[in-house]
């Protein structure tokens, strides 16, 4: 879990859960999303 959190915090440097817009952006940026 720490690794996932660190990866997510890298995007906005915060532990708060990202909104749906950030989630979609991260999925689209991630390779092999589709």
C-alpha positions as CSV (number, residue, x, y, z in Angstrom):
1,X,0.0,0.0,0.0
2,X,2.9,2.4,0.8
3,X,4.1,1.9,-2.8
4,X,0.7,2.7,-4.3
5,X,0.3,5.7,-2.1
6,X,3.8,7.0,-3.0
7,X,3.0,6.6,-6.7
8,X,-0.3,8.5,-6.3
9,X,1.3,11.2,-4.1
10,X,3.9,11.7,-6.8
11,X,1.2,13.1,-9.0
12,X,0.0,15.8,-6.6
13,X,2.2,15.3,-3.6
14,X,-0.8,14.7,-1.3
15,X,-2.4,11.7,0.5
16,X,-5.9,12.9,-0.2
17,X,-7.8,10.6,-2.6
18,X,-7.7,12.2,-6.1
19,X,-11.0,13.2,-7.7
20,X,-12.5,11.4,-10.7
21,X,-10.8,13.8,-13.1
22,X,-7.3,13.0,-11.8
23,X,-8.1,9.3,-11.8
24,X,-9.1,9.4,-15.5
25,X,-6.0,11.5,-16.3
26,X,-3.7,9.0,-14.5
27,X,-5.4,6.0,-16.3
28,X,-5.1,7.7,-19.7
29,X,-1.4,8.6,-19.0
30,X,-0.7,5.0,-17.9
31,X,0.4,2.8,-20.8
32,X,-1.8,-0.2,-21.7
33,X,-4.8,1.4,-20.1
34,X,-7.1,0.1,-22.9
